[in-house]
Each structure stands twice: as C-alpha cells, then as structure tokens.
Amino acid sequence: MIIRRNGVDEFLAIGEGAVEVTGDSVSIVTDMAVAVKDIDEARAEEARQRAAARLRDKISDEEVATVNAALARSLAQLKVKRRHRV
C-alpha cells in the first residue's frame, strides 16, 4: 500500500482487511501494516523459509492455516522491501 502525505510516499506491507472510502477519507482495517523502513529483510526471509519448510511436514489443517498466514505475512513484507529498498 502507498500512503501519500504532503507529496511524500510511504510504502507499507499490509495483510488482509477491509477498506472504507467515504467522501474525502479512507479507512483501512488490517491484521498487519509494516512500513518498508521497518522491514528486516533477513528476518522476513527466514520466516518465509521456516513456514515453507513447515508446510512440507505432516501437520493438521489448523496448523496449515496458521503457517499459510505466516507465509503470506513474510511474502508481503519481502515483496514490498525488495521493490522499495530504503
């Protein structure tokens, strides 16, 4: 997501959520919002690798959902960080 304030862009990795647009305001509710400057690429990559490895194990459906959510979070952060290096 890009937030533009006073002509300055800030890039964020965001998770799932909802958006409401009314008049001249936008409201966003999400389970994750991390500014690109706050993303530690090495930690996000480690989290991605751990989640991918965990999915190869025999785990319950509940665990699959949890691991998939963790994988999605790390992938979102890596995508934003690699596009907009700070």
Phi and psi restraints in degrees (value plus and minus 20) as a CYANA .aco file:
   2 ILE   PHI    -133.6   -93.6
   2 ILE   PSI     107.9   147.9
   3 ILE   PHI    -128.9   -88.9
   3 ILE   PSI     103.9   143.9
   4 ARG   PHI    -131.9   -91.9
   4 ARG   PSI      97.8   137.8
   5 ARG   PHI    -147.3  -107.3
   5 ARG   PSI     104.9   144.9
   6 ASN   PHI      31.0    71.0
   6 ASN   PSI      19.3    59.3
   7 GLY   PHI      59.9    99.9
   7 GLY   PSI     -16.4    23.6
   8 VAL   PHI    -129.5   -89.5
   8 VAL   PSI     108.7   148.7
   9 ASP   PHI    -112.5   -72.5
   9 ASP   PSI     117.1   157.1
  10 GLU   PHI    -144.4  -104.4
  10 GLU   PSI     111.2   151.2
  11 PHE   PHI    -122.8   -82.8
  11 PHE   PSI     115.6   155.6
  12 LEU   PHI    -150.5  -110.5
  12 LEU   PSI     123.6   163.6
  13 ALA   PHI    -109.8   -69.8
  13 ALA   PSI     107.1   147.1
  14 ILE   PHI    -144.7  -104.7
  14 ILE   PSI     137.7   177.7
  15 GLY   PHI    -119.2   -79.2
  15 GLY   PSI    -181.3  -141.3
  16 GLU   PHI     -91.0   -51.0
  16 GLU   PSI     134.3   174.3
  17 GLY   PHI     154.9   194.9
  17 GLY   PSI    -175.4  -135.4
  18 ALA   PHI    -155.5  -115.5
  18 ALA   PSI     131.1   171.1
  19 VAL   PHI    -145.3  -105.3
  19 VAL   PSI     117.4   157.4
  20 GLU   PHI    -146.3  -106.3
  20 GLU   PSI     104.4   144.4
  21 VAL   PHI    -133.9   -93.9
  21 VAL   PSI     101.0   141.0
  22 THR   PHI    -158.0  -118.0
  22 THR   PSI     104.8   144.8
  23 GLY   PHI      35.2    75.2
  23 GLY   PSI    -137.1   -97.1
  24 ASP   PHI    -129.3   -89.3
  24 ASP   PSI       3.2    43.2
  25 SER   PHI    -149.4  -109.4
  25 SER   PSI     133.6   173.6
  26 VAL   PHI    -148.4  -108.4
  26 VAL   PSI     109.5   149.5
  27 SER   PHI    -136.6   -96.6
  27 SER   PSI     115.4   155.4
  28 ILE   PHI    -148.5  -108.5
  28 ILE   PSI     110.8   150.8
  29 VAL   PHI    -137.7   -97.7
  29 VAL   PSI     102.8   142.8
  30 THR   PHI    -164.0  -124.0
  30 THR   PSI     140.4   180.4
  31 ASP   PHI    -107.7   -67.7
  31 ASP   PSI     -25.2    14.8
  32 MET   PHI    -178.5  -138.5
  32 MET   PSI     115.1   155.1
  33 ALA   PHI    -169.4  -129.4
  33 ALA   PSI      91.5   131.5
  34 VAL   PHI    -147.2  -107.2
  34 VAL   PSI     104.1   144.1
  35 ALA   PHI     -87.3   -47.3
  35 ALA   PSI     123.6   163.6
  36 VAL   PHI     -76.0   -36.0
  36 VAL   PSI     -55.7   -15.7
  37 LYS   PHI     -87.2   -47.2
  37 LYS   PSI     -39.4     0.6
  38 ASP   PHI    -117.8   -77.8
  38 ASP   PSI     -20.2    19.8
  39 ILE   PHI    -106.7   -66.7
  39 ILE   PSI     104.4   144.4
  40 ASP   PHI    -112.3   -72.3
  40 ASP   PSI      84.6   124.6
  41 GLU   PHI     -79.7   -39.7
  41 GLU   PSI     -60.8   -20.8
  42 ALA   PHI     -84.0   -44.0
  42 ALA   PSI     -63.1   -23.1
  43 ARG   PHI     -86.5   -46.5
  43 ARG   PSI     -59.8   -19.8
  44 ALA   PHI     -84.4   -44.4
  44 ALA   PSI     -59.5   -19.5
  45 GLU   PHI     -86.5   -46.5
  45 GLU   PSI     -60.7   -20.7
  46 GLU   PHI     -81.9   -41.9
  46 GLU   PSI     -62.6   -22.6
  47 ALA   PHI     -83.1   -43.1
  47 ALA   PSI     -60.3   -20.3
  48 ARG   PHI     -81.7   -41.7
  48 ARG   PSI     -65.4   -25.4
  49 GLN   PHI     -84.5   -44.5
  49 GLN   PSI     -61.7   -21.7
  50 ARG   PHI     -81.8   -41.8
  50 ARG   PSI     -64.9   -24.9
  51 ALA   PHI     -85.1   -45.1
  51 ALA   PSI     -63.9   -23.9
  52 ALA   PHI     -82.3   -42.3
  52 ALA   PSI     -61.2   -21.2
  53 ALA   PHI     -86.0   -46.0
  53 ALA   PSI     -60.1   -20.1
  54 ARG   PHI     -83.8   -43.8
  54 ARG   PSI     -55.8   -15.8
  55 LEU   PHI     -87.2   -47.2
  55 LEU   PSI     -42.3    -2.3
  56 ARG   PHI     -97.9   -57.9
  56 ARG   PSI     -36.8     3.2
  57 ASP   PHI     -98.0   -58.0
  57 ASP   PSI     144.7   184.7
  58 LYS   PHI    -105.4   -65.4
  58 LYS   PSI      84.8   124.8
  59 ILE   PHI    -148.8  -108.8
  59 ILE   PSI     142.9   182.9
  60 SER   PHI     -91.3   -51.3
  60 SER   PSI     144.9   184.9
  61 ASP   PHI     -79.6   -39.6
  61 ASP   PSI     -58.2   -18.2
  62 GLU   PHI     -82.9   -42.9
  62 GLU   PSI     -63.2   -23.2
  63 GLU   PHI     -85.4   -45.4
  63 GLU   PSI     -57.4   -17.4
  64 VAL   PHI     -79.7   -39.7
  64 VAL   PSI     -64.0   -24.0
  65 ALA   PHI     -82.6   -42.6
  65 ALA   PSI     -63.1   -23.1
  66 THR   PHI     -85.4   -45.4
  66 THR   PSI     -64.5   -24.5
  67 VAL   PHI     -87.5   -47.5
  67 VAL   PSI     -59.3   -19.3
  68 ASN   PHI     -82.1   -42.1
  68 ASN   PSI     -58.1   -18.1
  69 ALA   PHI     -84.5   -44.5
  69 ALA   PSI     -63.0   -23.0
  70 ALA   PHI     -84.1   -44.1
  70 ALA   PSI     -60.2   -20.2
  71 LEU   PHI     -83.7   -43.7
  71 LEU   PSI     -63.5   -23.5
  72 ALA   PHI     -82.3   -42.3
  72 ALA   PSI     -60.6   -20.6
  73 ARG   PHI     -82.6   -42.6
  73 ARG   PSI     -66.7   -26.7
  74 SER   PHI     -87.9   -47.9
  74 SER   PSI     -58.0   -18.0
  75 LEU   PHI     -85.6   -45.6
  75 LEU   PSI     -59.5   -19.5
  76 ALA   PHI     -82.4   -42.4
  76 ALA   PSI     -64.0   -24.0
  77 GLN   PHI     -84.6   -44.6
  77 GLN   PSI     -63.5   -23.5
  78 LEU   PHI     -84.1   -44.1
  78 LEU   PSI     -61.2   -21.2
  79 LYS   PHI     -80.7   -40.7
  79 LYS   PSI     -67.0   -27.0
  80 VAL   PHI     -87.0   -47.0
  80 VAL   PSI     -65.5   -25.5
  81 LYS   PHI     -81.8   -41.8
  81 LYS   PSI     -62.5   -22.5
  82 ARG   PHI     -93.8   -53.8
  82 ARG   PSI     -45.7    -5.7
  83 ARG   PHI     -99.9   -59.9
  83 ARG   PSI     -51.9   -11.9
  84 HIS   PHI    -151.3  -111.3
  84 HIS   PSI      50.1    90.1
  85 ARG   PHI     -85.2   -45.2
  85 ARG   PSI     112.1   152.1
